């Protein structure tokens, strides 16, 4: 069973603004300074001409136990997705720039592509931007829910409990959520005014002959980001309407079947950044409108800290649905030990404890024990990554 992740996880443009701000506000050693090499070069806004080839290679050993069954394997992407990409930007004058991103995921443990039949499965986007009026980007790109950094593990689709417990696959046939990357989408990002910035998204379904509206996703995200001294607060709110897009090419789409019914997703979060210490909390509500479908609420707390060469992370997540017994709690602890600014060894320990009618799991892939209601799932990952 493929998990379907909500893209509360993912607003790269706003993450870019955060990273740019903290590059100036904090000395090396802060949490976001440690994370920044894993993002694509254009994550920091600018207008200068540029062309970069970038990426990540991440391989880890994984030990998963679910309901008394265990499996050992070598996998890719336990901290950062293994990827390569191309970023380019041209200055058009007058503070206006055009840029593009082409990004492909792959499995570093065996060299295979990240998504069969698709090369640039992670991003394929062109954008026009100006500091005075904002930016417009079109293509396949991150959605407009909560940003990645709300989860200390950056909503990693392998071992982050926040990513797995934010799924909607068990809520009914009408349940859908923002795809991990939204196809056929346009996003307008406003300039920051008095600490506020906004993103608005509109995306079409891949197959226009599908029943229901032509829209696959429309949403809005508002972030308030005041800076006080060396500390920063981020207050984020997002609202998305989605419809199932079963021919989008994303394997997670297989979990939704009704393309006529809308799902409303609400999300809010607060992130407090002290440089070397970051604390976060979030709430999400998934509300499918199909008769008989269930609602799900997801609550999270997270923290990160840098101590010398170490980046320490922790998260606690609780998921509750309106189906009796369908609830789960997840937790994760992690450490990255940096050999350099771009290379680290890491360890992750994750757990999901399911209620009697909940079958959430961690890092479900070929060879994993089948998800079963009521079981406790634990995962230990030890790996290494290099960002280039």
C-alpha positions, 0 to 999 in steps of 0.5 A: 500500500503506497502512502499518500503524503499531504504537501503541507510539507513543502513550500520551497519558495518560502523555505528559500526566504527563511534560509536567505534571512538566516544566512545573514542573521546567524553565524555558521552553526545554526540549524538552518545553516546546517541544512541549507546545502541540501536545497537547490542553489536557487533556494536563495532569491536573487537576480544574478546570472547563474547555472548550477549542477547540484544534488545529493547522494544518500545511502543508509542501512535500515532495520524495520520491525512491524508486528513481530516481523523484521527486515534488513535492507540497504536503501536510499534517501534516509535524510535527503532524497538522492537527486541531481538537478540543474538550476539556471537564472538569467537577469532580464534587467530592472530587478527581473529574473527568469529561472528554471529548476530540473530535478530528478530523484534516484535510488543511490543503493542500486542506481535506479530512477526514483519514479519509473517513466519520469525523469525530472520527477521532483521538479520541472519548473520555470519562474519569472520574479521581481522583488517588487511584485513577487514571482510566478512559477509554472510546471511541476513543483512543491505545493502551498501547504506547510513548509518542510522545516515545520518537521525537524526531519523535513517530511522525509518520505522514508522515515519521518513519522510526520510524513506518514501520519499526514497521509489520507489513504485510509479516510475513504475513496474520496480522500485526496491531498496535495501531491508531493509535487504538483503537476500542471501547476502555477504558483504566485508568491507575493513579496513580503510586506510588513512581515507577511507573504502569500502563495496562491496555487492553481493546478489542472488534472493530468487527464481532462477527461476524468469526471469532476472539475478540471482542477486538481489542486487550488490553495493558499498559504500565508506566512507571518515572519517578524524578526526580533533580534537574533530570533525569528518566529514563523506563523504559517496558515494554509488551505487547499482544495484537492481532487483525485488525479489518478493519472498524474503519474505519482504512485501515491495517486493509486490510493484515491479513486473518486475524482469528483469529490473534493477534499479540504485540507487546513494547516497551521504551524508556528516555528521559533528559530533561535539559530542553534535551536529551533522549535515547532508545532503544527496542526492539520485537518483533512476533510474529504467531502465524500459521504462516509469518508472520515476526517483526520487531525494531525498534531506535531511538536518538533525540535532541532539543535546544533552542538558542535559538529552534531545536528540533533532532531526530535519529533512527536506526532499524534494522528486522530480520525473520526473512525473509532480506533483509527489513531496513531502516535509517532516519534523520531530521534535523529543525529547528523554528525558533519564531517564537513558542511556537505557530508554527514553520517546520520542515525534515525530511530522512528516509531509508530504505535497504531490504534486497533483500526490504524495501519500506519507504517514507516518506509513501506517498500518492496519487501516490507512487512504488510501494514496491519491494524494495531501493530507497533512499527519501529525503524532504525536507520544508519547512513551517510549523505553528501550534498554537492 
